[in-house]
Every structure is written in structure tokens, then in C-alpha cells.
Amino acid sequence: MLLTCQAGFESLLARELALAGAPAVESGPGWTRTEVEAETGAMAFPWLTLKAPVEIRAESVNALAQRIAEVFSASLKGERIEAAWPSVWLGPPEIVGLGRRIKSVEDAFGELLKKKLSRVAKLAVADIPRGVGAGRGLFVYFPDFGRAFVTREALVHGQRRMADDELAPSRSYLKVEEAYILLGRGPEAGETVCDLGAAPGGWSFSAAKRGARVVAIDNGPLKGGALDHPAIAHRMEDAFRFAPQAGEKFDWLFCDLVEEPHHVIQDIVAPWLANRWCERFVINLKFGRVDAVALLRELQADASPLVQHAPGFRVRHLYHDREEFTVVGQVAGKSGR
């Protein structure tokens, strides 16, 4: 398997792979390869898992395109493509000039495909599938100029670059927008959201623009589109001391605090989930000062409040995350809507 990740986090991905029994044999900026097949669906650091890729080597653009076309054509035997399929071509952007090389090979491959299978070529979509799950199409990864890994099967882990909003008070807005893809839905009109550590209001603004009513908890000020928004009630309170009143529940818990992650888990996540004060949640945990892989093991341990109260939760290192994890899920026993 070849797995992609955010550049600079390859060593953490390799450690996570090793825990799954798949030691890394090779790594580069934004990717790691293992020769052992493992279950990666619950892993945090991978963005894309290329399953059983074929390694291709060639010096020229045309030779690379021809060999990729041969692999693709051979894999189509007995298969009829009737719907749109992803054609994904990637490589480390940190390598100067590699992006142009990849585009040239992709274009040359496209011309070959049009000549041989024009109907199939017209159905190609040059984008990673949105959401989480298995994808079938063509996935090509170039670790360098003369080598490519090619497969028809990939697991999409849900990370995706999001479009900004000029009214959003901060870049953290992008993180929660991306988290909705991971969860499969976002707040809807008429739902209620409690946003702990809301300032300057990026997450509150995201929920409010979708029609949700937000209680924003933070001693700091809201800014931008969150300031004086009619759907956002700002309470100047300590997020760690706030608790819903008797009988009060929220559809969503948002929590993005610059705090030690164990403090957040013990004093916010555990009581909110145990008391079922919310139905769904998006929680950000900073791992810059702790062992990130050890933290992952704790989150997935039997004693974790997430395991106990929100089976099926997901932890990801998102496209818009830095040294932090985003955790999403639904509290057990809540029906959903």
C-alpha cells in the first residue's frame, strides 16, 4: 500500500502504520509505503490509501503515460464503465517541477485513452471522491520524476481542501467545514449548537450560516461574520465551567480549545458524552506538546469516553489541521435526524 498524508507528518503516519502491523519501507514528503496490507480505515494520518499499487518506472513522459495506459487497460478486462470515475494524479508538491511533470504524463495518458477508449475517457473526473470510503477509478502517485505507483482501488479518508468565506472570522472555519465531510453532514436549520471556546467565532459562524442557532461560549470577543449575528448568542463564560441547564440539550457540540488534550477529554468530552448533552460533536485536540500516536491509542482504548459513548467516531488529521486532530461522531442512543 501507498498512503498519502500532510507533508511533514510522514513519521507519525509510519508509526501509526507500524501499530497496525504494516511497517513502512519507504517514505517521502507527504507519503509512506508499506509492503504489508493492513486495515487503514480508522487511522488518523492517511489522506488516501492506494491499495496494491503497481510500480512503474520510465524516463520520458510518453513512456510513463504508455505504461500507465497499459496497466489501466489490462485492469478493465471483464469490466464495463458506465458512470463517472475518478482519475487522480498526485505527487509531492514540495518537489520543484514535479507537478508539471505529472500534468504532462496525465495529458499524454488522456490522449492515449481517447484514442483507444473514447467513451471511458469522457467519463473521467479529475478529482478525489468526496466523503469517506472506497473508490474505484485510476489513482496514480509520483514519488519522483521517473516513477509512479498505479492502482484502480483506493480508500478515501475524507480530508479535503475547503473554500474560504470572506466573512469567516478565522481560518478555523475551514476545519469545521472539512469536518462535516468526515461526519457526513453538518448543522441544519433549526438545530442547536454549543460552541465551547468559540472566539473569534469561525465555527459558530459556520453553523449559523446553515440556519442553526448557536450558543457561543468564550470570554474572548467574536469577530467578522460571527459578531452580532442574530443566530449566535455569545456568553462570556469559561468553556470548562459551562454545562447545560437541567433538561437542556444541544444537537451539536463544537469544541476547539488551545488546551492540553487530556484536559479537554476529561473535563469536557467525558461529561458531555456521558450525560448526552449533545447528539453530534466536532472536537479539536491539540497534540503539539504530547505524543500524537500515544494520544490516538488513548482515544481508541476501551476506557476512552469516545469508545464508551460514541462508537463509530472518527479521528482524522485534516487538510486544514496543523498539530491537532479533529474528532467527529454521534452519541450512542441518540436517534439522529
Secondary structure in CASP SS format (residue, H / E / C, confidence):
PFRMAT SS
TARGET T0000
AUTHOR 0000-0000-0000
METHOD secondary structure of the structure
MODEL  1
M C 1.00
L E 1.00
L E 1.00
T E 1.00
C C 1.00
Q C 1.00
A C 1.00
G C 1.00
F C 1.00
E H 1.00
S H 1.00
L H 1.00
L H 1.00
A H 1.00
R H 1.00
E H 1.00
L H 1.00
A H 1.00
L H 1.00
A C 1.00
G C 1.00
A C 1.00
P C 1.00
A E 1.00
V E 1.00
E E 1.00
S E 1.00
G E 1.00
P C 1.00
G C 1.00
W E 1.00
T E 1.00
R E 1.00
T E 1.00
E C 1.00
V C 1.00
E C 1.00
A C 1.00
E C 1.00
T C 1.00
G C 1.00
A C 1.00
M C 1.00
A C 1.00
F C 1.00
P C 1.00
W C 1.00
L E 1.00
T E 1.00
L E 1.00
K C 1.00
A C 1.00
P C 1.00
V E 1.00
E E 1.00
I E 1.00
R E 1.00
A C 1.00
E C 1.00
S C 1.00
V H 1.00
N H 1.00
A H 1.00
L H 1.00
A H 1.00
Q H 1.00
R H 1.00
I H 1.00
A H 1.00
E H 1.00
V H 1.00
F H 1.00
S H 1.00
A H 1.00
S H 1.00
L C 1.00
K C 1.00
G C 1.00
E C 1.00
R C 1.00
I C 1.00
E C 1.00
A C 1.00
A C 1.00
W E 1.00
P E 1.00
S E 1.00
V E 1.00
W E 1.00
L E 1.00
G C 1.00
P C 1.00
P C 1.00
E C 1.00
I C 1.00
V C 1.00
G C 1.00
L H 1.00
G H 1.00
R H 1.00
R H 1.00
I H 1.00
K H 1.00
S H 1.00
V H 1.00
E H 1.00
D H 1.00
A H 1.00
F H 1.00
G H 1.00
E H 1.00
L H 1.00
L H 1.00
K H 1.00
K H 1.00
K H 1.00
L C 1.00
S H 1.00
R H 1.00
V H 1.00
A H 1.00
K H 1.00
L C 1.00
A E 1.00
V E 1.00
A C 1.00
D C 1.00
I C 1.00
P C 1.00
R C 1.00
G C 1.00
V C 1.00
G E 1.00
A E 1.00
G E 1.00
R E 1.00
G E 1.00
L E 1.00
F E 1.00
V E 1.00
Y E 1.00
F E 1.00
P E 1.00
D E 1.00
F C 1.00
G C 1.00
R E 1.00
A E 1.00
F E 1.00
V E 1.00
T E 1.00
R E 1.00
E E 1.00
A E 1.00
L E 1.00
V E 1.00
H C 1.00
G C 1.00
Q C 1.00
R C 1.00
R C 1.00
M C 1.00
A C 1.00
D C 1.00
D C 1.00
E C 1.00
L C 1.00
A C 1.00
P C 1.00
S C 1.00
R C 1.00
S H 1.00
Y H 1.00
L H 1.00
K H 1.00
V H 1.00
E H 1.00
E H 1.00
A H 1.00
Y H 1.00
I H 1.00
L H 1.00
L H 1.00
G C 1.00
R C 1.00
G C 1.00
P C 1.00
E C 1.00
A C 1.00
G C 1.00
E C 1.00
T E 1.00
V E 1.00
C E 1.00
D E 1.00
L E 1.00
G C 1.00
A C 1.00
A C 1.00
P C 1.00
G C 1.00
G H 1.00
W H 1.00
S H 1.00
F H 1.00
S H 1.00
A H 1.00
A H 1.00
K C 1.00
R C 1.00
G C 1.00
A C 1.00
R E 1.00
V E 1.00
V E 1.00
A E 1.00
I E 1.00
D C 1.00
N C 1.00
G C 1.00
P C 1.00
L C 1.00
K C 1.00
G H 1.00
G H 1.00
A H 1.00
L C 1.00
D C 1.00
H C 1.00
P C 1.00
A C 1.00
I E 1.00
A E 1.00
H E 1.00
R E 1.00
M C 1.00
E C 1.00
D C 1.00
A C 1.00
F C 1.00
R C 1.00
F C 1.00
A C 1.00
P C 1.00
Q C 1.00
A C 1.00
G C 1.00
E C 1.00
K C 1.00
F E 1.00
D E 1.00
W E 1.00
L E 1.00
F E 1.00
C E 1.00
D E 1.00
L C 1.00
V C 1.00
E C 1.00
E C 1.00
P H 1.00
H H 1.00
H H 1.00
V H 1.00
I H 1.00
Q H 1.00
D H 1.00
I H 1.00
V H 1.00
A H 1.00
P H 1.00
W H 1.00
L H 1.00
A H 1.00
N C 1.00
R C 1.00
W C 1.00
C E 1.00
E E 1.00
R E 1.00
F E 1.00
V E 1.00
I E 1.00
N E 1.00
L E 1.00
K E 1.00
F C 1.00
G C 1.00
R C 1.00
V C 1.00
D C 1.00
A H 1.00
V H 1.00
A H 1.00
L H 1.00
L H 1.00
R H 1.00
E H 1.00
L H 1.00
Q C 1.00
A C 1.00
D C 1.00
A C 1.00
S C 1.00
P H 1.00
L H 1.00
V H 1.00
Q H 1.00
H H 1.00
A C 1.00
P C 1.00
G C 1.00
F C 1.00
R E 1.00
V E 1.00
R E 1.00
H C 1.00
L C 1.00
Y C 1.00
H C 1.00
D C 1.00
R C 1.00
E C 1.00
E E 1.00
F E 1.00
T E 1.00
V E 1.00
V E 1.00
G E 1.00
Q E 1.00
V C 1.00
A C 1.00
G C 1.00
K C 1.00
S C 1.00
G C 1.00
R C 1.00
END
